[in-house]
Amino acid sequence: MDKPSLMKFFYLTRFVFLTTIIFYISLLLLDYYYLISSDHGISFLLHNINDTKHELVPKPSPSISINTIVPAAPLLIRENVELVTKPPTKNLDPCLGQYIYVYDLPSMFNKDLLKDCHSLVKWMDMCPYLSNLGLGTKVIEKSKSNVLLKDSWYATNQFSLEVIFHNIMKHYKCLTNYSSLASAVYVPYYAGLDVGKYLWDYNVSVRDASPKKLAKWLAEQPEWKRMKGRDHFMVGGRIGFDFRRKTENDSDWGTKLMFLPEASNMSFLPIESSSYDNDFPIPYPTYFHPSKDTEIFEWQERMRRMKRPFLFSFAGAPRPNSSHSIRSVLIEHCQSSSGCKLLNCYDDNHQNKCEDPVHVIKVFERSVFCLQPPGDSYTRRSTFDSILAGCIPVFFHPKSAYEQYLWHFPKNGSSYSVFIPEEDVKSKRAMINETLSQVSENEVFAMREEVIRLIPRIIYREPSSRLETIEDAFDIAVKGVLDRIQAIRRDVTKR
């Protein structure tokens, strides 16, 4: 073959080669355009991104048992997420910033306490109250008055919140097995049940034994070391005062759990605050634990329609040994008024009617106002029972509500309650019947509507269920914790 023919063959071969490359590049560009401009393409890209993300996630610490925690939600995309026509963004993950990692604590801090439920309280058996995931035995109304709805009512003890909260957390939608992804770390220690065993007749070394062991265990965890516990939170089923003993005197009350360095950085959620920066009180558990939104809506509507023949009511027992209590005065006010209904907790048979939801709700749902003076502490479970029954609470001390439950109650206390200072009652400057009679019908209607609106916010759902459109007390508490920890992280970053 001569040289010109050889050159001609060379140029032709190069032309075919270059044309082929351009052709395939064009196909690739067309495929890419199809991917980014169609729902199918977006799903394909997100799927691959999700797979890559899973591969990059570090393995959990070997000290944590995955088997005891609900499996983590997918990290970037879930089924039924609405498809978008824009490139993927971090906002596609609905759990972003909401992931919670749950410690698998040694059983002595929770499970063993439940096994030993017969000895948790000196004078009563707590086992029936801790059944049904902490809700207690189911209430079957024997009367024909149909005070309660057919389902979702339990004989719930006011100190069982730790167990209820933990069991709801097991079904939280944004759990993760990977602590590095978590925005918060939950410590499921049943601190209230633990300290309740030793509040009477035990020295401080016995009372502090479990809290110190917990603190030592926490300090050894890599999750705690990251922020020294500032991203951790724990629920306390008793008032904050029970966990903040200031001295080493055996005569002093409670345990020093929340004064231990490892616990003092955590967000603490007791049923009543002790006015410390990391105390964030959440509602006492009530008797109503719905599993469906419709049950809540039905109950709210029922409370709107309820006829209320009593201007006010009081459910409680006097405190004759307490010089600071105004309960005896309130009982006198109630007994002297035809518009008041009194539910004295203890009858002649020494049965506590105030622990029977049928008796309590029957009185409250027929009352316009419900008196809520301090009990053994500033707050009482009865406040939440009255709200549940659509009864407007009447407070006598600001620490009974207005300085508590800031995540769950409106900032404007007068929107849902009436305040009468204790001193005005003691000095007889204020008469309960006269004061409440002066509240106009329009004000009563507005306050009752606000109280009924609050019902979902102060109840804890049945632990194994999920509500669809409603946030309950658990949801609001978790949101409050996550917001606080996020603010702490921002503050640390700025330093």
C-alpha positions as CSV (number, residue, x, y, z in Angstrom):
1,M,0.0,0.0,0.0
2,D,1.4,3.4,-0.9
3,K,1.9,6.2,1.6
4,P,-1.1,8.4,0.6
5,S,-3.4,5.4,1.0
6,L,-2.0,4.7,4.4
7,M,-2.5,8.2,5.6
8,K,-6.1,8.2,4.2
9,F,-6.8,5.0,6.2
10,F,-5.3,6.6,9.4
11,Y,-7.4,9.7,9.2
12,L,-10.6,7.7,8.5
13,T,-9.9,5.5,11.5
14,R,-9.3,8.5,13.8
15,F,-12.5,10.1,12.5
16,V,-14.6,7.0,13.3
17,F,-13.0,6.7,16.8
18,L,-13.7,10.4,17.7
19,T,-17.2,10.2,16.4
20,T,-17.9,7.2,18.5
21,I,-16.6,8.9,21.7
22,I,-18.7,12.0,21.0
23,F,-21.8,9.8,20.4
24,Y,-21.4,8.0,23.8
25,I,-20.7,11.2,25.6
26,S,-23.9,12.6,24.2
27,L,-25.8,9.5,25.4
28,L,-24.4,9.9,28.9
29,L,-25.4,13.6,29.0
30,L,-28.9,12.7,27.9
31,D,-29.2,10.0,30.6
32,Y,-28.0,12.5,33.2
33,Y,-30.5,15.1,32.1
34,Y,-33.2,12.4,32.4
35,L,-32.1,11.6,35.9
36,I,-32.2,15.1,37.2
37,S,-35.4,16.1,35.5
38,S,-37.7,13.2,36.4
39,D,-39.1,11.7,39.5
40,H,-37.6,8.3,38.6
41,G,-34.2,9.9,38.3
42,I,-34.4,11.7,41.7
43,S,-35.4,8.4,43.4
44,F,-32.5,6.7,41.7
45,L,-30.0,9.3,42.8
46,L,-31.3,9.4,46.4
47,H,-31.3,5.6,46.6
48,N,-27.6,5.6,45.7
49,I,-26.8,8.4,48.0
50,N,-28.6,6.6,50.8
51,D,-26.6,3.4,50.2
52,T,-23.4,5.3,50.3
53,K,-24.4,7.1,53.5
54,H,-25.0,3.7,55.2
55,E,-21.6,2.5,54.2
56,L,-20.0,5.6,55.7
57,V,-21.8,5.4,59.1
58,P,-19.4,4.2,61.8
59,K,-20.3,1.0,63.6
60,P,-21.9,1.3,67.1
61,S,-19.8,0.9,70.1
62,P,-19.3,-2.7,71.2
63,S,-20.4,-1.8,74.7
64,I,-23.9,-1.0,73.5
65,S,-26.4,-3.8,72.8
66,I,-28.2,-3.1,69.5
67,N,-30.7,-5.9,70.1
68,T,-32.4,-4.0,72.9
69,I,-33.1,-0.9,70.9
70,V,-35.6,-0.3,68.1
71,P,-33.8,-0.5,64.8
72,A,-32.7,2.8,63.4
73,A,-34.8,4.6,60.8
74,P,-33.3,4.9,57.3
75,L,-30.9,7.8,57.2
76,L,-31.8,9.8,54.1
77,I,-35.0,8.6,52.4
78,R,-38.1,6.7,53.4
79,E,-41.0,5.1,51.6
80,N,-43.9,7.5,50.8
81,V,-41.7,10.6,51.0
82,E,-43.1,13.0,48.4
83,L,-40.8,13.1,45.3
84,V,-39.3,16.4,44.4
85,T,-38.0,17.9,41.1
86,K,-35.0,19.5,42.7
87,P,-31.6,18.0,43.5
88,P,-31.5,16.2,46.8
89,T,-31.0,18.3,50.0
90,K,-30.4,17.6,53.6
91,N,-34.0,18.5,54.4
92,L,-35.2,15.3,52.7
93,D,-34.6,13.4,56.0
94,P,-37.5,14.1,58.3
95,C,-35.5,12.8,61.3
96,L,-32.6,15.1,60.7
97,G,-31.8,16.8,64.0
98,Q,-34.3,14.5,65.8
99,Y,-32.4,11.3,66.1
100,I,-32.1,9.9,69.7
101,Y,-29.7,7.3,70.9
102,V,-30.9,5.2,73.9
103,Y,-28.4,3.7,76.3
104,D,-28.7,0.1,77.1
105,L,-28.1,0.6,80.8
106,P,-27.1,-2.2,83.1
107,S,-30.4,-3.8,84.3
108,M,-29.9,-2.7,87.9
109,F,-30.9,0.8,86.8
110,N,-34.3,-0.1,85.3
111,K,-35.4,-3.7,84.6
112,D,-34.3,-5.0,88.0
113,L,-36.3,-2.3,89.7
114,L,-39.5,-3.5,88.0
115,K,-38.8,-7.1,89.0
116,D,-38.5,-5.9,92.6
117,C,-41.8,-3.8,92.3
118,H,-43.2,-5.3,95.5
119,S,-40.6,-3.5,97.6
120,L,-40.4,-0.1,95.8
121,V,-42.6,1.7,98.3
122,K,-42.7,0.9,101.9
123,W,-46.5,0.9,102.5
124,M,-47.9,-0.3,99.2
125,D,-47.4,-2.8,96.4
126,M,-46.4,-1.0,93.2
127,C,-46.6,-4.0,90.9
128,P,-50.2,-3.5,89.8
129,Y,-49.4,0.2,89.0
130,L,-46.4,-0.8,86.8
131,S,-48.2,-3.3,84.7
132,N,-49.3,-2.5,81.1
133,L,-46.0,-0.8,80.3
134,G,-46.2,1.4,83.4
135,L,-49.8,2.5,82.8
136,G,-51.2,0.3,85.6
137,T,-54.3,-1.9,85.5
138,K,-57.0,-1.0,83.0
139,V,-60.0,0.7,84.4
140,I,-63.3,-1.0,83.8
141,E,-66.1,1.4,84.9
142,K,-68.6,-0.4,87.0
143,S,-71.1,2.4,87.3
144,K,-73.7,3.1,84.7
145,S,-73.0,6.8,84.5
146,N,-70.3,6.3,81.8
147,V,-68.0,8.9,83.2
148,L,-65.0,7.6,81.1
149,L,-64.7,6.4,77.6
150,K,-64.7,2.6,77.1
151,D,-61.0,2.3,76.4
152,S,-57.7,3.9,77.2
153,W,-58.2,4.6,81.0
154,Y,-55.8,3.1,83.5
155,A,-55.1,3.2,87.2
156,T,-51.9,5.1,86.6
157,N,-49.7,6.0,89.6
158,Q,-48.4,9.6,89.7
159,F,-44.8,8.3,90.1
160,S,-44.7,5.9,87.2
161,L,-43.6,8.4,84.5
162,E,-40.1,7.0,84.0
163,V,-41.5,3.7,83.0
164,I,-44.2,5.2,80.7
165,F,-41.7,7.6,79.1
166,H,-39.1,4.8,78.4
167,N,-41.7,2.5,76.8
168,I,-43.0,5.3,74.6
169,M,-39.4,6.1,73.6
170,K,-39.0,2.5,72.4
171,H,-41.5,3.4,69.6
172,Y,-40.1,6.9,68.9
173,K,-39.9,7.4,65.1
174,C,-36.4,8.7,65.1
175,L,-34.4,6.2,67.1
176,T,-30.9,5.4,65.9
177,N,-28.4,2.7,66.8
178,Y,-25.6,5.0,65.7
179,S,-24.7,7.4,68.5
180,S,-22.7,9.6,66.2
181,L,-25.9,10.5,64.3
182,A,-27.9,11.3,67.5
183,S,-28.9,14.8,68.4
184,A,-29.6,13.6,72.0
185,V,-28.8,10.7,74.2
186,Y,-31.5,9.3,76.5
187,V,-30.6,7.7,79.8
188,P,-33.4,5.4,80.8
189,Y,-32.6,5.3,84.6
190,Y,-35.7,4.9,86.8
191,A,-34.3,7.4,89.3
192,G,-37.6,8.0,91.1
193,L,-38.5,4.4,91.6
194,D,-34.9,3.8,92.8
195,V,-34.8,6.6,95.3
196,G,-38.4,5.8,96.5
197,K,-37.1,2.6,98.0
198,Y,-34.7,4.5,100.4
199,L,-36.4,7.8,101.2
200,W,-37.3,6.5,104.7
201,D,-35.1,4.8,107.3
202,Y,-32.0,4.6,105.1
203,N,-28.7,6.5,105.4
204,V,-27.3,8.7,102.6
205,S,-24.7,6.1,101.6
206,V,-27.5,3.7,100.7
207,R,-29.5,6.3,99.0
208,D,-26.6,7.5,96.9
209,A,-25.2,4.0,95.9
210,S,-27.1,3.6,92.7
211,P,-26.7,7.2,91.5
212,K,-22.9,7.0,92.0
213,K,-22.7,3.7,90.1
214,L,-24.7,5.3,87.3
215,A,-22.4,8.3,87.2
216,K,-19.4,6.1,87.0
217,W,-20.9,4.1,84.2
218,L,-21.8,7.2,82.2
219,A,-18.4,8.7,82.6
220,E,-16.9,5.6,80.9
221,Q,-19.1,5.9,77.8
222,P,-17.7,7.5,74.6
223,E,-21.1,9.2,74.1
224,W,-20.8,11.0,77.4
225,K,-17.2,12.1,76.8
226,R,-18.1,14.0,73.6
227,M,-20.0,16.8,75.4
228,K,-19.6,15.8,79.0
229,G,-23.2,14.8,79.1
230,R,-24.6,18.1,77.8
231,D,-26.4,16.2,75.0
232,H,-27.9,13.7,77.5
233,F,-31.3,13.8,79.1
234,M,-33.1,11.8,81.8
235,V,-36.6,11.6,83.2
236,G,-37.4,11.8,86.9
237,G,-40.7,10.4,88.1
238,R,-40.6,12.4,91.3
239,I,-40.2,16.1,92.1
240,G,-36.8,17.6,91.5
241,F,-36.3,18.2,95.2
242,D,-36.0,14.4,95.8
243,F,-32.8,14.3,93.7
244,R,-31.0,17.3,95.1
245,R,-29.9,16.6,98.7
246,K,-27.4,19.3,99.7
247,T,-25.9,17.8,102.8
248,E,-24.5,14.4,103.9
249,N,-26.8,14.3,106.9
250,D,-28.9,11.2,107.2
251,S,-31.8,13.4,108.3
252,D,-31.7,15.3,105.1
253,W,-34.2,14.3,102.3
254,G,-33.5,12.5,99.1
255,T,-30.5,11.6,97.0
256,K,-27.7,13.8,95.5
257,L,-28.1,12.4,92.0
258,M,-28.5,15.8,90.3
259,F,-25.5,17.3,92.1
260,L,-23.1,14.6,90.8
261,P,-20.9,16.1,88.0
262,E,-22.0,13.5,85.4
263,A,-25.7,14.2,86.0
264,S,-25.4,18.0,86.5
265,N,-24.8,18.6,82.8
266,M,-27.8,16.6,81.6
267,S,-31.2,17.9,80.9
268,F,-33.4,16.6,83.7
269,L,-37.2,16.2,83.2
270,P,-38.9,15.7,86.7
271,I,-42.6,16.2,87.4
272,E,-41.7,19.3,89.3
273,S,-38.7,21.6,89.0
274,S,-36.4,22.6,91.8
275,S,-35.5,25.9,90.0
276,Y,-32.2,24.8,88.6
277,D,-31.0,25.6,85.1
278,N,-31.2,22.0,83.9
279,D,-34.6,21.2,85.4
280,F,-37.4,21.1,82.8
281,P,-40.6,19.7,84.5
282,I,-43.0,17.8,82.4
283,P,-46.6,16.8,83.2
284,Y,-47.6,14.2,85.8
285,P,-49.1,11.1,84.1
286,T,-52.9,11.2,84.1
287,Y,-55.3,8.2,83.8
288,F,-56.0,8.7,80.1
289,H,-53.7,7.0,77.6
290,P,-55.2,7.0,74.1
291,S,-53.9,5.1,71.2
292,K,-55.7,7.0,68.4
293,D,-56.2,10.7,67.6
294,T,-60.0,10.0,67.3
295,E,-60.1,9.1,71.0
296,I,-58.7,12.4,72.0
297,F,-61.0,14.4,69.7
298,E,-64.0,12.5,71.0
299,W,-63.0,13.2,74.6
300,Q,-62.4,16.9,73.9
301,E,-65.8,17.3,72.3
302,R,-67.4,15.5,75.2
303,M,-65.8,17.9,77.6
304,R,-67.2,20.9,75.6
305,R,-70.7,19.5,75.8
306,M,-70.5,18.7,79.5
307,K,-73.0,20.4,81.8
308,R,-71.3,21.9,84.8
309,P,-73.6,22.5,87.7
310,F,-70.9,23.3,90.2
311,L,-69.1,26.6,90.2
312,F,-66.0,25.1,91.8
313,S,-64.8,21.9,93.4
314,F,-61.9,20.6,95.4
315,A,-60.5,17.0,95.5
316,G,-58.0,16.4,98.3
317,A,-57.4,15.8,101.9
318,P,-56.5,18.4,104.6
319,R,-52.9,18.9,105.8
320,P,-53.5,19.4,109.5
321,N,-49.8,19.1,110.3
322,S,-48.7,21.7,107.8
323,S,-48.8,25.3,109.0
324,H,-48.3,26.6,105.5
325,S,-51.1,24.6,103.8
326,I,-54.3,26.4,103.0
327,R,-56.2,23.2,102.3
328,S,-58.2,23.3,105.4
329,V,-59.3,26.9,104.6
330,L,-60.3,25.8,101.1
331,I,-62.3,22.9,102.4
332,E,-64.2,25.3,104.7
333,H,-64.9,27.6,101.7
334,C,-66.2,24.7,99.8
335,Q,-68.4,23.3,102.6
336,S,-69.9,26.8,103.1
337,S,-70.8,27.2,99.5
338,S,-73.8,25.6,97.7
339,G,-71.9,25.9,94.4
340,C,-69.0,23.8,95.5
341,K,-68.5,20.0,95.2
342,L,-66.0,18.5,97.7
343,L,-64.3,15.1,97.1
344,N,-62.6,14.2,100.3
345,C,-60.0,11.6,99.4
346,Y,-60.4,9.3,102.3
347,D,-63.8,7.8,103.2
348,D,-64.8,6.0,106.4
349,N,-63.2,2.8,105.0
350,H,-59.9,4.7,104.4
351,Q,-60.3,4.1,100.6
352,N,-58.5,6.8,98.6
353,K,-61.1,8.0,96.2
354,C,-58.7,10.5,94.7
355,E,-56.8,7.6,93.1
356,D,-60.0,6.4,91.4
357,P,-60.3,8.1,88.0
358,V,-64.1,7.5,88.0
359,H,-64.6,9.5,91.2
360,V,-62.1,12.2,90.3
361,I,-63.2,12.8,86.7
362,K,-66.9,12.7,87.7
363,V,-66.4,15.6,90.1
364,F,-64.1,17.7,87.8
365,E,-66.1,17.3,84.6
366,R,-69.2,18.8,86.3
367,S,-67.3,21.8,87.7
368,V,-66.4,25.1,86.1
369,F,-63.3,25.7,88.3
370,C,-61.1,23.2,90.2
371,L,-59.1,24.4,93.2
372,Q,-55.4,23.4,92.9
373,P,-53.5,24.4,96.1
374,P,-50.0,23.1,96.8
375,G,-49.8,19.6,98.2
376,D,-46.8,18.1,99.8
377,S,-44.9,20.2,97.2
378,Y,-45.9,23.1,95.0
379,T,-47.5,20.9,92.2
380,R,-50.0,18.1,92.2
381,R,-51.3,15.5,89.8
382,S,-54.8,16.8,90.3
383,T,-53.9,19.9,88.1
384,F,-53.6,17.6,85.1
385,D,-56.7,15.6,86.0
386,S,-58.7,18.9,86.1
387,I,-57.4,20.0,82.7
388,L,-58.3,16.5,81.3
389,A,-61.8,17.1,82.6
390,G,-62.1,20.5,81.0
391,C,-62.2,22.2,84.4
392,I,-60.4,25.5,84.7
393,P,-57.6,25.2,87.4
394,V,-57.4,27.8,90.2
395,F,-53.9,28.3,91.5
396,F,-52.7,29.9,94.8
397,H,-49.0,29.8,94.3
398,P,-47.0,30.7,91.1
399,K,-44.8,27.7,91.4
400,S,-47.8,25.4,91.1
401,A,-47.9,25.9,87.4
402,Y,-46.7,29.3,86.0
403,E,-43.1,28.6,86.9
404,Q,-43.3,25.0,85.8
405,Y,-44.2,23.1,82.6
406,L,-43.0,26.0,80.4
407,W,-42.9,23.6,77.4
408,H,-46.4,22.4,77.8
409,F,-48.5,25.3,79.2
410,P,-49.2,28.7,77.6
411,K,-47.0,31.6,78.7
412,N,-50.1,33.6,79.6
413,G,-51.4,31.9,82.7
414,S,-54.6,33.9,82.8
415,S,-55.6,32.3,79.4
416,Y,-56.3,29.0,81.0
417,S,-56.5,29.5,84.8
418,V,-57.3,31.8,87.7
419,F,-54.8,32.9,90.3
420,I,-55.7,33.8,93.9
421,P,-52.7,34.5,96.2
422,E,-52.4,32.3,99.2
423,E,-52.1,35.2,101.5
424,D,-55.4,36.7,100.3
425,V,-57.1,33.5,101.2
426,K,-55.5,33.2,104.6
427,S,-56.2,36.8,105.5
428,K,-59.8,36.4,104.2
429,R,-59.2,39.3,101.7
430,A,-60.4,36.9,99.0
431,M,-63.5,34.6,99.3
432,I,-63.3,31.8,96.7
433,N,-67.0,31.8,95.9
434,E,-67.2,35.6,95.4
435,T,-63.9,35.7,93.4
436,L,-65.0,33.0,90.9
437,S,-68.5,34.3,90.6
438,Q,-67.1,37.6,89.2
439,V,-65.5,35.9,86.2
440,S,-67.7,36.7,83.2
441,E,-69.3,34.0,81.0
442,N,-67.2,35.1,78.0
443,E,-64.0,34.7,80.1
444,V,-65.1,31.3,81.3
445,F,-65.9,30.2,77.8
446,A,-62.5,31.3,76.5
447,M,-60.6,29.7,79.4
448,R,-62.4,26.5,79.1
449,E,-61.7,26.3,75.3
450,E,-58.0,26.9,76.1
451,V,-58.1,24.2,78.8
452,I,-59.7,21.7,76.4
453,R,-57.1,22.6,73.7
454,L,-54.4,21.7,76.2
455,I,-55.6,18.2,76.8
456,P,-53.4,16.5,74.2
457,R,-50.4,18.3,75.5
458,I,-50.7,16.9,79.1
459,I,-51.5,13.3,78.3
460,Y,-49.1,10.4,77.5
461,R,-50.3,8.1,74.8
462,E,-50.5,4.3,75.1
463,P,-46.7,3.5,74.7
464,S,-47.0,1.0,71.8
465,S,-49.0,3.4,69.7
466,R,-48.3,6.5,67.6
467,L,-50.6,9.4,67.1
468,E,-51.0,10.8,63.6
469,T,-51.8,14.5,63.9
470,I,-51.4,15.2,67.6
471,E,-48.4,16.0,69.7
472,D,-48.8,14.6,73.3
473,A,-46.8,15.4,76.4
474,F,-44.0,13.0,75.3
475,D,-43.6,14.6,71.9
476,I,-43.5,18.1,73.4
477,A,-40.9,17.0,76.0
478,V,-38.7,15.5,73.3
479,K,-38.9,18.6,71.2
480,G,-38.0,20.7,74.1
481,V,-34.9,18.6,74.9
482,L,-33.8,18.6,71.3
483,D,-34.2,22.4,71.0
484,R,-32.2,22.9,74.2
485,I,-29.3,20.7,73.2
486,Q,-29.2,22.3,69.8
487,A,-28.9,25.7,71.5
488,I,-26.1,24.3,73.7
489,R,-24.2,23.1,70.6
490,R,-24.5,26.5,68.9
491,D,-23.2,28.2,72.1
492,V,-20.2,25.7,72.2
493,T,-19.5,26.4,68.5
494,K,-19.3,30.1,69.0
495,R,-16.7,29.9,71.8
